[in-house]
């Protein structure tokens, strides 16, 4: 049950991060009007709470990085079929987030037992 909860919360966090990246880059590239930045603070808070709660459930590591990788793939696909170049920047940000989450949660074999 913890794995399912962790997976769902990580998916919510990854979705929220994708929205934040899209809005910020879109406003900076003047694709969206300046008013599109209004929900960024709310979605950033949602992403942070969802990821921290997913980590707190202590599910398997893949339940947290897999949704990030899925959304990285979806944004990259959107960049391929999308009409504006800013989507590549969004895809790079989301891929960077997925790689960071994977890197931070990877098992390390060099742990020293006290």
C-alpha positions as CSV (number, residue, x, y, z in Angstrom):
1,X,0.0,0.0,0.0
2,X,2.9,2.3,0.7
3,X,4.3,1.7,-2.8
4,X,1.0,2.7,-4.4
5,X,0.7,5.8,-2.3
6,X,4.2,6.8,-3.0
7,X,3.7,6.2,-6.7
8,X,0.5,8.3,-6.8
9,X,2.1,11.2,-4.8
10,X,5.2,11.2,-6.9
11,X,3.1,11.3,-10.1
12,X,1.2,14.3,-8.6
13,X,4.5,16.0,-7.8
14,X,6.0,15.3,-11.2
15,X,2.9,16.6,-12.9
16,X,3.0,19.8,-10.8
17,X,6.7,20.2,-11.6
18,X,6.0,19.9,-15.3
19,X,3.3,22.6,-15.0
20,X,5.6,24.9,-13.2
21,X,8.4,24.4,-15.7
22,X,6.0,25.0,-18.6
23,X,4.6,28.2,-17.2
24,X,7.9,29.7,-16.2
25,X,9.6,28.9,-19.5
26,X,6.5,29.9,-21.4
27,X,6.4,33.3,-19.7
28,X,10.1,33.9,-20.1
29,X,9.9,33.1,-23.8
30,X,6.8,35.3,-24.2
31,X,4.6,32.4,-25.3
32,X,2.2,32.9,-22.4
33,X,1.0,36.3,-21.1
34,X,2.5,37.4,-17.8
35,X,-0.6,36.4,-15.9
36,X,0.2,32.8,-16.6
37,X,2.8,32.9,-13.8
38,X,0.1,33.4,-11.1
39,X,-0.5,29.7,-10.3
40,X,3.3,28.9,-10.2
41,X,3.6,29.4,-6.4
42,X,0.6,27.1,-5.8
43,X,1.8,24.3,-8.1
44,X,5.4,24.6,-6.7
45,X,3.9,24.0,-3.2
46,X,1.8,21.1,-4.4
47,X,4.9,19.5,-6.0
48,X,7.0,20.0,-2.9
49,X,4.4,18.6,-0.6
50,X,3.6,15.6,-2.9
51,X,7.3,14.7,-3.2
52,X,8.1,15.0,0.5
53,X,5.1,13.0,1.4
54,X,6.0,10.3,-1.2
55,X,9.5,10.2,0.3
56,X,8.0,10.0,3.8
57,X,5.9,6.9,2.9
58,X,9.3,5.1,2.2
59,X,8.1,3.2,-0.8
60,X,10.6,1.6,-3.2
61,X,12.8,4.1,-4.9
62,X,11.4,3.3,-8.4
63,X,7.9,4.5,-7.2
64,X,9.3,8.0,-6.9
65,X,11.6,8.3,-9.9
66,X,9.4,6.3,-12.4
67,X,6.7,9.0,-12.6
68,X,9.4,11.6,-13.1
69,X,10.8,9.6,-16.0
70,X,7.4,9.1,-17.4
71,X,6.7,12.9,-17.5
72,X,10.2,13.5,-18.9
73,X,9.2,11.2,-21.8
74,X,5.9,12.9,-22.2
75,X,7.4,16.3,-22.4
76,X,10.1,15.2,-24.8
77,X,7.4,13.7,-27.0
78,X,5.5,17.0,-26.7
79,X,8.6,18.8,-27.8
80,X,8.9,16.6,-30.9
81,X,5.3,17.2,-32.0
82,X,4.9,20.7,-30.5
83,X,4.9,23.9,-32.4
84,X,7.2,26.1,-30.4
85,X,10.9,25.6,-29.4
86,X,10.4,26.5,-25.8
87,X,9.0,22.9,-25.3
88,X,12.6,21.6,-25.6
89,X,13.6,23.7,-22.7
90,X,10.7,22.4,-20.6
91,X,11.6,18.8,-21.6
92,X,15.3,19.4,-20.6
93,X,14.2,20.8,-17.2
94,X,11.8,17.8,-16.6
95,X,14.5,15.4,-17.7
96,X,17.0,17.0,-15.4
97,X,14.5,16.7,-12.5
98,X,14.0,13.0,-13.3
99,X,17.7,12.3,-13.5
100,X,18.3,14.2,-10.2
101,X,15.6,12.2,-8.4
102,X,17.0,8.9,-9.8
103,X,20.5,10.0,-8.8
104,X,19.4,11.0,-5.3
105,X,17.5,7.8,-4.7
106,X,20.0,5.3,-6.2
107,X,21.3,2.6,-3.9
108,X,24.9,3.1,-2.9
109,X,27.0,0.0,-2.3
110,X,29.8,1.7,-0.5
111,X,27.9,2.3,2.8
112,X,30.0,1.6,5.9
113,X,28.2,0.0,8.7
114,X,29.1,1.4,12.1
